[in-house]
């Protein structure tokens, strides 16, 4: 029995284009968590806190549905085409932020937020450090934390 022909016609491949220089690409992953907090600066009195933070100074706490976005920068790996595997980035965000913060009271239950007034700004800075620690230096571009769909704080690191 004759061997099956592998190919009748040669596949035509056009010559590869000259490799264009590849710049930095940003890749973003989003995660969600729910948490309670209160904005209150113990260095000031009740009046100052109520005037500054309004209902967010409520001593009985309130909650937010937080949305956290982390953006990683880099050039795509020539083998995978990825700046970072998004599954890996998701796992980092869950370990750094979601596991310690989800369904917690940020003022009293989260060790790395002790003595931090949990505004979106301060949380973004605190989360940056934890995410970068797991990601390695020089890769994190931005942390953006939505406290509501209309309010977010964005942090680009200590050197930005
Ligand atoms: Ni709040």
Backbone and ligand atoms as CSV (ligand in chain L), in Angstrom:
chain,resi,resn,atom,element,x,y,z
A,1,UNK,N,N,0.847,-1.195,0.000
A,1,UNK,CA,C,0.000,0.000,0.000
A,1,UNK,C,C,0.879,1.241,0.000
A,2,UNK,N,N,0.630,2.125,-0.907
A,2,UNK,CA,C,1.512,3.300,-0.973
A,2,UNK,C,C,1.351,4.193,0.253
A,3,UNK,N,N,2.441,4.758,0.642
A,3,UNK,CA,C,2.388,5.692,1.788
A,3,UNK,C,C,1.563,6.912,1.397
A,4,UNK,N,N,0.836,7.401,2.388
A,4,UNK,CA,C,0.000,8.577,2.127
A,4,UNK,C,C,0.885,9.798,1.873
A,5,UNK,N,N,0.545,10.487,0.811
A,5,UNK,CA,C,1.339,11.684,0.530
A,5,UNK,C,C,1.148,12.686,1.663
A,6,UNK,N,N,2.215,13.252,2.098
A,6,UNK,CA,C,2.102,14.189,3.223
A,6,UNK,C,C,1.611,15.553,2.742
A,7,UNK,N,N,2.016,15.924,1.568
A,7,UNK,CA,C,1.614,17.245,1.100
A,7,UNK,C,C,1.731,17.283,-0.412
A,8,UNK,N,N,0.670,17.755,-1.021
A,8,UNK,CA,C,0.724,17.841,-2.477
A,8,UNK,C,C,1.434,19.105,-2.935
A,9,UNK,N,N,1.154,20.140,-2.209
A,9,UNK,CA,C,1.767,21.418,-2.606
A,9,UNK,C,C,2.538,22.001,-1.430
A,10,UNK,N,N,3.678,22.535,-1.656
A,10,UNK,CA,C,4.388,23.165,-0.533
A,10,UNK,C,C,3.624,24.373,-0.002
A,11,UNK,N,N,3.614,24.485,1.306
A,11,UNK,CA,C,2.956,25.643,1.920
A,11,UNK,C,C,3.803,26.871,1.630
A,12,UNK,N,N,3.141,27.875,1.165
A,12,UNK,CA,C,3.882,29.111,0.873
A,12,UNK,C,C,3.926,29.984,2.109
A,13,UNK,N,N,5.075,30.336,2.472
A,13,UNK,CA,C,5.228,31.267,3.601
A,13,UNK,C,C,5.878,32.531,3.080
A,14,UNK,N,N,5.259,33.647,3.391
A,14,UNK,CA,C,5.891,34.897,2.996
A,14,UNK,C,C,7.077,35.141,3.923
A,15,UNK,N,N,8.020,35.866,3.445
A,15,UNK,CA,C,9.199,36.159,4.254
A,15,UNK,C,C,8.771,36.918,5.504
A,16,UNK,N,N,9.339,36.568,6.660
A,16,UNK,CA,C,8.940,37.288,7.881
A,16,UNK,C,C,9.302,38.759,7.786
A,17,UNK,N,N,8.387,39.561,8.302
A,17,UNK,CA,C,8.655,41.000,8.321
A,17,UNK,C,C,9.831,41.259,9.247
A,18,UNK,N,N,10.552,42.278,8.946
A,18,UNK,CA,C,11.655,42.654,9.827
A,18,UNK,C,C,11.092,42.901,11.228
A,19,UNK,N,N,11.755,42.347,12.239
A,19,UNK,CA,C,11.238,42.441,13.606
A,19,UNK,C,C,11.177,43.905,14.041
A,20,UNK,N,N,9.952,44.349,14.330
A,20,UNK,CA,C,9.788,45.726,14.798
A,20,UNK,C,C,10.187,45.784,16.259
A,21,UNK,N,N,10.773,46.870,16.685
A,21,UNK,CA,C,11.110,46.964,18.112
A,21,UNK,C,C,9.844,46.924,18.955
A,22,UNK,N,N,9.869,46.135,20.013
A,22,UNK,CA,C,8.693,45.993,20.886
A,22,UNK,C,C,8.920,46.822,22.137
A,23,UNK,N,N,7.970,47.700,22.406
A,23,UNK,CA,C,8.057,48.519,23.612
A,23,UNK,C,C,7.368,47.844,24.776
A,24,UNK,N,N,7.114,48.617,25.789
A,24,UNK,CA,C,6.509,48.090,27.009
A,24,UNK,C,C,5.004,47.945,26.809
A,25,UNK,N,N,4.463,46.826,27.259
A,25,UNK,CA,C,3.026,46.569,27.205
A,25,UNK,C,C,2.510,46.484,28.644
A,26,UNK,N,N,1.339,47.063,28.880
A,26,UNK,CA,C,0.717,47.017,30.204
A,26,UNK,C,C,-0.405,45.981,30.215
A,27,UNK,N,N,-0.435,45.182,31.240
A,27,UNK,CA,C,-1.447,44.131,31.374
A,27,UNK,C,C,-2.136,44.309,32.728
A,28,UNK,N,N,-3.471,44.258,32.728
A,28,UNK,CA,C,-4.223,44.545,33.957
A,28,UNK,C,C,-5.125,43.382,34.325
A,29,UNK,N,N,-5.155,43.102,35.617
A,29,UNK,CA,C,-6.097,42.108,36.151
A,29,UNK,C,C,-6.925,42.774,37.251
A,30,UNK,N,N,-8.184,42.406,37.306
A,30,UNK,CA,C,-9.112,42.980,38.294
A,30,UNK,C,C,-9.562,41.884,39.253
A,31,UNK,N,N,-9.650,42.244,40.529
A,31,UNK,CA,C,-10.248,41.346,41.526
A,31,UNK,C,C,-11.210,42.169,42.383
A,32,UNK,N,N,-12.093,41.463,43.094
A,32,UNK,CA,C,-13.111,42.122,43.920
A,32,UNK,C,C,-12.995,41.623,45.348
A,33,UNK,N,N,-13.343,42.495,46.277
A,33,UNK,CA,C,-13.542,42.023,47.649
A,33,UNK,C,C,-14.494,42.980,48.362
A,34,UNK,N,N,-15.111,42.483,49.420
A,34,UNK,CA,C,-16.004,43.299,50.255
A,34,UNK,C,C,-15.344,43.474,51.602
A,35,UNK,N,N,-15.444,44.680,52.149
A,35,UNK,CA,C,-14.849,44.886,53.468
A,35,UNK,C,C,-15.535,46.055,54.160
A,36,UNK,N,N,-15.423,46.046,55.480
A,36,UNK,CA,C,-15.950,47.140,56.296
A,36,UNK,C,C,-14.796,48.039,56.733
A,37,UNK,N,N,-15.110,49.295,56.962
A,37,UNK,CA,C,-14.095,50.177,57.526
A,37,UNK,C,C,-14.762,51.394,58.167
A,38,UNK,N,N,-13.906,52.195,58.764
A,38,UNK,CA,C,-14.314,53.474,59.314
A,38,UNK,C,C,-13.146,54.426,59.121
A,39,UNK,N,N,-13.458,55.647,58.676
A,39,UNK,CA,C,-12.404,56.647,58.556
A,39,UNK,C,C,-12.407,57.489,59.822
A,40,UNK,N,N,-11.338,57.401,60.564
A,40,UNK,CA,C,-11.247,58.116,61.834
A,40,UNK,C,C,-9.777,58.273,62.179
A,41,UNK,N,N,-9.389,59.510,62.453
A,41,UNK,CA,C,-8.009,59.755,62.864
A,41,UNK,C,C,-7.991,59.998,64.369
A,42,UNK,N,N,-7.425,59.065,65.135
A,42,UNK,CA,C,-7.493,59.173,66.596
A,42,UNK,C,C,-6.689,60.349,67.143
A,43,UNK,N,N,-5.868,60.986,66.319
A,43,UNK,CA,C,-5.109,62.155,66.795
A,43,UNK,C,C,-6.014,63.385,66.909
A,44,UNK,N,N,-7.215,63.304,66.340
A,44,UNK,CA,C,-8.143,64.428,66.383
A,44,UNK,C,C,-9.431,63.995,67.069
A,45,UNK,N,N,-10.239,64.987,67.422
A,45,UNK,CA,C,-11.462,64.703,68.153
A,45,UNK,C,C,-12.602,64.274,67.236
A,46,UNK,N,N,-13.715,63.955,67.899
A,46,UNK,CA,C,-14.894,63.476,67.176
A,46,UNK,C,C,-15.393,64.512,66.171
A,47,UNK,N,N,-15.389,65.794,66.586
A,47,UNK,CA,C,-15.884,66.852,65.696
A,47,UNK,C,C,-15.069,66.934,64.408
A,48,UNK,N,N,-13.751,66.932,64.604
A,48,UNK,CA,C,-12.862,67.027,63.432
A,48,UNK,C,C,-13.103,65.848,62.495
A,49,UNK,N,N,-13.235,64.670,63.080
A,49,UNK,CA,C,-13.431,63.477,62.257
A,49,UNK,C,C,-14.768,63.504,61.524
A,50,UNK,N,N,-15.809,63.956,62.206
A,50,UNK,CA,C,-17.119,64.006,61.543
A,50,UNK,C,C,-17.123,65.053,60.430
A,51,UNK,N,N,-16.437,66.167,60.706
A,51,UNK,CA,C,-16.380,67.213,59.687
A,51,UNK,C,C,-15.554,66.738,58.477
A,52,UNK,N,N,-14.507,66.019,58.747
A,52,UNK,CA,C,-13.596,65.599,57.674
A,52,UNK,C,C,-14.158,64.416,56.883
A,53,UNK,N,N,-14.671,63.443,57.579
A,53,UNK,CA,C,-15.050,62.190,56.932
A,53,UNK,C,C,-16.554,61.997,56.777
A,54,UNK,N,N,-17.346,62.868,57.376
A,54,UNK,CA,C,-18.797,62.742,57.243
A,54,UNK,C,C,-19.272,61.377,57.712
A,55,UNK,N,N,-20.188,60.759,56.959
A,55,UNK,CA,C,-20.728,59.462,57.391
A,55,UNK,C,C,-19.680,58.355,57.425
A,56,UNK,N,N,-18.539,58.562,56.766
A,56,UNK,CA,C,-17.485,57.538,56.800
A,56,UNK,C,C,-16.829,57.444,58.176
A,57,UNK,N,N,-17.104,58.432,59.064
A,57,UNK,CA,C,-16.582,58.363,60.435
A,57,UNK,C,C,-17.542,57.618,61.361
A,58,UNK,N,N,-18.650,57.143,60.841
A,58,UNK,CA,C,-19.647,56.414,61.639
A,58,UNK,C,C,-18.985,55.338,62.511
A,59,UNK,N,N,-19.141,55.432,63.826
A,59,UNK,CA,C,-18.459,54.467,64.698
A,59,UNK,C,C,-18.941,53.037,64.506
A,60,UNK,N,N,-20.080,52.866,63.860
A,60,UNK,CA,C,-20.606,51.503,63.674
A,60,UNK,C,C,-20.224,50.911,62.324
A,61,UNK,N,N,-19.240,51.509,61.679
A,61,UNK,CA,C,-18.660,50.945,60.451
A,61,UNK,C,C,-19.609,51.063,59.259
A,62,UNK,N,N,-19.057,50.864,58.095
A,62,UNK,CA,C,-19.841,50.715,56.859
A,62,UNK,C,C,-18.981,49.922,55.885
A,63,UNK,N,N,-19.602,49.458,54.819
A,63,UNK,CA,C,-18.874,48.559,53.916
A,63,UNK,C,C,-18.768,49.087,52.501
A,64,UNK,N,N,-17.846,48.498,51.759
A,64,UNK,CA,C,-17.699,48.805,50.335
A,64,UNK,C,C,-17.496,47.515,49.556
A,65,UNK,N,N,-17.934,47.559,48.296
A,65,UNK,CA,C,-17.574,46.513,47.343
A,65,UNK,C,C,-16.359,47.030,46.570
A,66,UNK,N,N,-15.200,46.654,47.037
A,66,UNK,CA,C,-13.970,47.169,46.436
A,66,UNK,C,C,-13.647,46.427,45.141
A,67,UNK,N,N,-13.104,47.178,44.198
A,67,UNK,CA,C,-12.561,46.594,42.970
A,67,UNK,C,C,-11.104,47.022,42.880
A,68,UNK,N,N,-10.236,46.049,42.811
A,68,UNK,CA,C,-8.802,46.322,42.742
A,68,UNK,C,C,-8.272,45.932,41.366
A,69,UNK,N,N,-7.527,46.839,40.762
A,69,UNK,CA,C,-6.866,46.544,39.491
A,69,UNK,C,C,-5.371,46.693,39.682
A,70,UNK,N,N,-4.623,45.723,39.199
A,70,UNK,CA,C,-3.165,45.833,39.211
A,70,UNK,C,C,-2.673,45.726,37.779
A,71,UNK,N,N,-1.800,46.653,37.411
A,71,UNK,CA,C,-1.249,46.680,36.058
A,71,UNK,C,C,0.238,46.358,36.111
A,72,UNK,N,N,0.614,45.372,35.312
A,72,UNK,CA,C,2.009,44.931,35.239
A,72,UNK,C,C,2.580,45.388,33.899
A,73,UNK,N,N,3.847,45.826,33.914
A,73,UNK,CA,C,4.472,46.300,32.687
A,73,UNK,C,C,5.602,45.368,32.281
A,74,UNK,N,N,5.858,45.331,30.975
A,74,UNK,CA,C,6.977,44.517,30.498
A,74,UNK,C,C,6.865,44.311,29.001
A,75,UNK,N,N,7.857,43.657,28.440
A,75,UNK,CA,C,7.766,43.288,27.027
A,75,UNK,C,C,7.315,41.835,26.956
A,76,UNK,N,N,6.480,41.512,25.990
A,76,UNK,CA,C,5.969,40.138,25.912
A,76,UNK,C,C,7.099,39.123,25.731
A,77,UNK,N,N,7.001,38.047,26.469
A,77,UNK,CA,C,7.954,36.950,26.338
A,77,UNK,C,C,7.867,36.397,24.910
A,78,UNK,N,N,8.990,36.195,24.227
A,78,UNK,CA,C,8.912,35.748,22.829
A,78,UNK,C,C,8.295,34.357,22.676
A,79,UNK,N,N,8.369,33.537,23.688
A,79,UNK,CA,C,7.796,32.186,23.586
A,79,UNK,C,C,6.305,32.173,23.876
A,80,UNK,N,N,5.869,32.894,24.923
A,80,UNK,CA,C,4.452,32.828,25.327
A,80,UNK,C,C,3.633,33.976,24.760
A,81,UNK,N,N,4.282,35.085,24.446
A,81,UNK,CA,C,3.538,36.281,24.059
A,81,UNK,C,C,2.961,37.029,25.245
A,82,UNK,N,N,3.251,36.578,26.450
A,82,UNK,CA,C,2.707,37.198,27.660
A,82,UNK,C,C,3.712,38.134,28.314
A,83,UNK,N,N,3.221,39.243,28.856
A,83,UNK,CA,C,4.009,40.037,29.797
A,83,UNK,C,C,4.016,39.307,31.137
A,84,UNK,N,N,2.846,38.794,31.496
A,84,UNK,CA,C,2.708,37.939,32.676
A,84,UNK,C,C,1.513,37.033,32.416
A,85,UNK,N,N,1.594,35.831,32.877
A,85,UNK,CA,C,0.451,34.932,32.809
A,85,UNK,C,C,-0.633,35.492,33.737
A,86,UNK,N,N,-1.811,35.765,33.191
A,86,UNK,CA,C,-2.850,36.423,34.000
A,86,UNK,C,C,-3.341,35.547,35.141
A,87,UNK,N,N,-3.202,34.241,35.004
A,87,UNK,CA,C,-3.539,33.356,36.122
A,87,UNK,C,C,-2.582,33.570,37.282
A,88,UNK,N,N,-1.322,33.800,36.946
A,88,UNK,CA,C,-0.320,34.055,37.980
A,88,UNK,C,C,-0.609,35.397,38.663
A,89,UNK,N,N,-0.966,36.406,37.869
A,89,UNK,CA,C,-1.266,37.715,38.456
A,89,UNK,C,C,-2.508,37.634,39.349
A,90,UNK,N,N,-3.516,36.905,38.907
A,90,UNK,CA,C,-4.715,36.721,39.735
A,90,UNK,C,C,-4.349,36.071,41.073
A,91,UNK,N,N,-3.527,35.035,41.027
A,91,UNK,CA,C,-3.146,34.339,42.263
A,91,UNK,C,C,-2.391,35.276,43.204
A,92,UNK,N,N,-1.556,36.145,42.650
A,92,UNK,CA,C,-0.813,37.106,43.473
A,92,UNK,C,C,-1.785,38.081,44.143
A,93,UNK,N,N,-2.767,38.579,43.395
A,93,UNK,CA,C,-3.717,39.548,43.959
A,93,UNK,C,C,-4.570,38.906,45.042
A,94,UNK,N,N,-4.936,37.663,44.839
A,94,UNK,CA,C,-5.747,36.976,45.849
A,94,UNK,C,C,-4.930,36.789,47.129
A,95,UNK,N,N,-3.687,36.363,46.971
A,95,UNK,CA,C,-2.856,36.120,48.152
A,95,UNK,C,C,-2.506,37.434,48.864
A,96,UNK,N,N,-2.182,38.466,48.083
A,96,UNK,CA,C,-1.704,39.725,48.682
A,96,UNK,C,C,-2.831,40.537,49.305
A,97,UNK,N,N,-4.029,40.489,48.692
A,97,UNK,CA,C,-5.086,41.418,49.103
A,97,UNK,C,C,-6.411,40.719,49.427
A,98,UNK,N,N,-6.907,39.884,48.532
A,98,UNK,CA,C,-8.265,39.355,48.709
A,98,UNK,C,C,-8.342,38.450,49.941
A,99,UNK,N,N,-7.388,37.531,50.073
A,99,UNK,CA,C,-7.455,36.614,51.224
A,99,UNK,C,C,-7.396,37.355,52.560
A,100,UNK,N,N,-6.465,38.294,52.730
A,100,UNK,CA,C,-6.440,38.967,54.037
A,100,UNK,C,C,-7.558,39.985,54.255
A,101,UNK,N,N,-8.193,40.499,53.184
A,101,UNK,CA,C,-9.135,41.619,53.350
A,101,UNK,C,C,-10.608,41.269,53.109
A,102,UNK,N,N,-10.890,40.225,52.346
A,102,UNK,CA,C,-12.278,39.972,51.960
A,102,UNK,C,C,-13.137,39.610,53.172
A,103,UNK,N,N,-14.274,40.285,53.301
A,103,UNK,CA,C,-15.202,40.082,54.415
A,103,UNK,C,C,-14.550,40.340,55.776
A,104,UNK,N,N,-13.621,41.322,55.789
A,104,UNK,CA,C,-12.957,41.711,57.024
A,104,UNK,C,C,-13.288,43.160,57.358
A,105,UNK,N,N,-13.009,43.488,58.604
A,105,UNK,CA,C,-13.024,44.879,59.023
A,105,UNK,C,C,-11.582,45.389,58.873
A,106,UNK,N,N,-11.392,46.312,57.954
A,106,UNK,CA,C,-10.027,46.734,57.615
A,106,UNK,C,C,-9.344,47.461,58.773
A,107,UNK,N,N,-10.126,48.068,59.670
A,107,UNK,CA,C,-9.529,48.803,60.789
A,107,UNK,C,C,-8.991,47.881,61.875
A,108,UNK,N,N,-9.640,46.739,62.063
A,108,UNK,CA,C,-9.281,45.944,63.240
A,108,UNK,C,C,-8.824,44.513,62.941
A,109,UNK,N,N,-9.056,44.015,61.739
A,109,UNK,CA,C,-8.785,42.597,61.496
A,109,UNK,C,C,-7.583,42.325,60.602
A,110,UNK,N,N,-7.053,43.346,59.963
A,110,UNK,CA,C,-6.020,43.121,58.949
A,110,UNK,C,C,-4.688,43.648,59.477
A,111,UNK,N,N,-3.774,42.725,59.766
A,111,UNK,CA,C,-2.531,43.098,60.468
A,111,UNK,C,C,-1.744,44.153,59.700
A,112,UNK,N,N,-1.651,44.020,58.380
A,112,UNK,CA,C,-0.787,44.965,57.660
A,112,UNK,C,C,-1.432,46.353,57.507
A,113,UNK,N,N,-2.682,46.491,57.948
A,113,UNK,CA,C,-3.322,47.810,57.906
A,113,UNK,C,C,-3.418,48.450,59.294
A,114,UNK,N,N,-2.750,47.857,60.251
A,114,UNK,CA,C,-2.780,48.435,61.599
A,114,UNK,C,C,-2.209,49.858,61.550
A,115,UNK,N,N,-2.899,50.782,62.182
A,115,UNK,CA,C,-2.483,52.193,62.225
A,115,UNK,C,C,-2.578,52.905,60.878
A,116,UNK,N,N,-3.257,52.282,59.908
A,116,UNK,CA,C,-3.497,52.936,58.621
A,116,UNK,C,C,-4.942,53.427,58.607
A,117,UNK,N,N,-5.176,54.705,58.277
A,117,UNK,CA,C,-6.553,55.171,58.076
A,117,UNK,C,C,-6.977,54.641,56.700
A,118,UNK,N,N,-7.989,53.758,56.646
A,118,UNK,CA,C,-8.227,53.008,55.414
A,118,UNK,C,C,-8.999,53.786,54.344
A,119,UNK,N,N,-8.439,54.915,53.942
A,119,UNK,CA,C,-8.955,55.599,52.755
A,119,UNK,C,C,-8.523,54.794,51.529
A,120,UNK,N,N,-9.164,55.046,50.403
A,120,UNK,CA,C,-8.767,54.351,49.170
A,120,UNK,C,C,-7.300,54.661,48.842
A,121,UNK,N,N,-6.879,55.890,49.135
A,121,UNK,CA,C,-5.483,56.265,48.864
A,121,UNK,C,C,-4.513,55.407,49.672
A,122,UNK,N,N,-4.757,55.343,50.983
A,122,UNK,CA,C,-3.842,54.591,51.844
A,122,UNK,C,C,-3.887,53.100,51.540
A,123,UNK,N,N,-5.064,52.595,51.196
A,123,UNK,CA,C,-5.167,51.173,50.858
A,123,UNK,C,C,-4.379,50.874,49.581
A,124,UNK,N,N,-4.474,51.755,48.590
A,124,UNK,CA,C,-3.745,51.535,47.333
A,124,UNK,C,C,-2.239,51.461,47.600
A,125,UNK,N,N,-1.742,52.324,48.480
A,125,UNK,CA,C,-0.308,52.322,48.807
A,125,UNK,C,C,0.065,51.029,49.537
A,126,UNK,N,N,-0.769,50.639,50.493
A,126,UNK,CA,C,-0.480,49.411,51.249
A,126,UNK,C,C,-0.537,48.182,50.340
A,127,UNK,N,N,-1.497,48.152,49.440
A,127,UNK,CA,C,-1.624,47.001,48.539
A,127,UNK,C,C,-0.442,46.943,47.567
A,128,UNK,N,N,0.013,48.100,47.120
A,128,UNK,CA,C,1.172,48.149,46.215
A,128,UNK,C,C,2.336,47.341,46.798
A,129,UNK,N,N,2.659,47.623,48.049
A,129,UNK,CA,C,3.827,46.985,48.666
A,129,UNK,C,C,3.667,45.467,48.692
A,130,UNK,N,N,2.470,45.012,49.003
A,130,UNK,CA,C,2.255,43.565,49.106
A,130,UNK,C,C,2.276,42.886,47.742
A,131,UNK,N,N,1.691,43.546,46.758
A,131,UNK,CA,C,1.664,42.973,45.405
A,131,UNK,C,C,3.085,42.948,44.835
A,132,UNK,N,N,3.818,44.062,45.011
A,132,UNK,CA,C,5.172,44.116,44.452
A,132,UNK,C,C,6.076,43.074,45.100
A,133,UNK,N,N,5.868,42.844,46.377
A,133,UNK,CA,C,6.678,41.850,47.082
A,133,UNK,C,C,6.539,40.467,46.428
A,134,UNK,N,N,5.337,40.117,46.006
A,134,UNK,CA,C,5.117,38.803,45.386
A,134,UNK,C,C,5.494,38.794,43.906
A,135,UNK,N,N,5.382,39.952,43.277
A,135,UNK,CA,C,5.614,40.051,41.830
A,135,UNK,C,C,7.096,40.160,41.503
A,136,UNK,N,N,7.847,40.757,42.413
A,136,UNK,CA,C,9.255,41.042,42.146
A,136,UNK,C,C,9.404,42.493,41.718
A,137,UNK,N,N,10.603,43.036,41.879
A,137,UNK,CA,C,10.803,44.472,41.652
A,137,UNK,C,C,10.710,44.866,40.175
A,138,UNK,N,N,10.232,46.087,39.950
A,138,UNK,CA,C,10.265,46.668,38.606
A,138,UNK,C,C,9.176,46.220,37.659
A,139,UNK,N,N,8.210,45.466,38.128
A,139,UNK,CA,C,7.182,44.945,37.212
A,139,UNK,C,C,5.821,45.617,37.399
A,140,UNK,N,N,5.533,46.070,38.623
A,140,UNK,CA,C,4.218,46.648,38.887
A,140,UNK,C,C,4.183,48.087,38.356
A,141,UNK,N,N,3.176,48.392,37.584
A,141,UNK,CA,C,3.057,49.739,37.018
A,141,UNK,C,C,2.053,50.583,37.786
A,142,UNK,N,N,0.919,49.983,38.130
A,142,UNK,CA,C,-0.137,50.780,38.756
A,142,UNK,C,C,-1.039,49.888,39.601
A,143,UNK,N,N,-1.490,50.461,40.709
A,143,UNK,CA,C,-2.551,49.845,41.509
A,143,UNK,C,C,-3.700,50.838,41.522
A,144,UNK,N,N,-4.863,50.375,41.176
A,144,UNK,CA,C,-6.053,51.244,41.184
A,144,UNK,C,C,-7.119,50.567,42.029
A,145,UNK,N,N,-7.628,51.310,43.008
A,145,UNK,CA,C,-8.628,50.745,43.909
A,145,UNK,C,C,-9.904,51.564,43.825
A,146,UNK,N,N,-10.970,50.916,43.388
A,146,UNK,CA,C,-12.301,51.535,43.366
A,146,UNK,C,C,-12.995,51.247,44.680
A,147,UNK,N,N,-13.423,52.313,45.338
A,147,UNK,CA,C,-14.196,52.173,46.563
A,147,UNK,C,C,-15.680,52.127,46.204
A,148,UNK,N,N,-16.043,52.879,45.202
A,148,UNK,CA,C,-17.377,52.830,44.600
A,148,UNK,C,C,-17.142,52.890,43.091
A,149,UNK,N,N,-18.176,52.653,42.289
A,149,UNK,CA,C,-17.960,52.748,40.828
A,149,UNK,C,C,-17.532,54.149,40.390
A,150,UNK,N,N,-17.726,55.127,41.262
A,150,UNK,CA,C,-17.401,56.502,40.882
A,150,UNK,C,C,-16.111,57.030,41.500
A,151,UNK,N,N,-15.607,56.357,42.537
A,151,UNK,CA,C,-14.408,56.851,43.237
A,151,UNK,C,C,-13.298,55.822,43.169
A,152,UNK,N,N,-12.134,56.268,42.761
A,152,UNK,CA,C,-10.991,55.356,42.838
A,152,UNK,C,C,-9.736,56.127,43.174
A,153,UNK,N,N,-8.764,55.422,43.731
A,153,UNK,CA,C,-7.431,55.970,43.981
A,153,UNK,C,C,-6.451,55.140,43.170
A,154,UNK,N,N,-5.456,55.829,42.643
A,154,UNK,CA,C,-4.498,55.187,41.756
A,154,UNK,C,C,-3.105,55.475,42.297
A,155,UNK,N,N,-2.274,54.453,42.347
A,155,UNK,CA,C,-0.908,54.629,42.861
A,155,UNK,C,C,0.064,54.030,41.875
A,156,UNK,N,N,1.085,54.821,41.536
A,156,UNK,CA,C,2.087,54.361,40.578
A,156,UNK,C,C,3.440,54.125,41.238
A,157,UNK,N,N,3.433,53.943,42.535
A,157,UNK,CA,C,4.653,53.587,43.228
A,157,UNK,C,C,5.381,54.778,43.796
A,158,UNK,N,N,6.352,54.514,44.660
A,158,UNK,CA,C,7.022,55.600,45.394
A,158,UNK,C,C,7.869,56.504,44.508
A,159,UNK,N,N,8.198,56.066,43.317
A,159,UNK,CA,C,9.065,56.896,42.466
A,159,UNK,C,C,8.302,57.655,41.386
A,160,UNK,N,N,6.990,57.520,41.366
A,160,UNK,CA,C,6.227,58.161,40.283
A,160,UNK,C,C,5.856,59.587,40.686
L,1,NI,NI,NI,-16.021,54.230,53.283
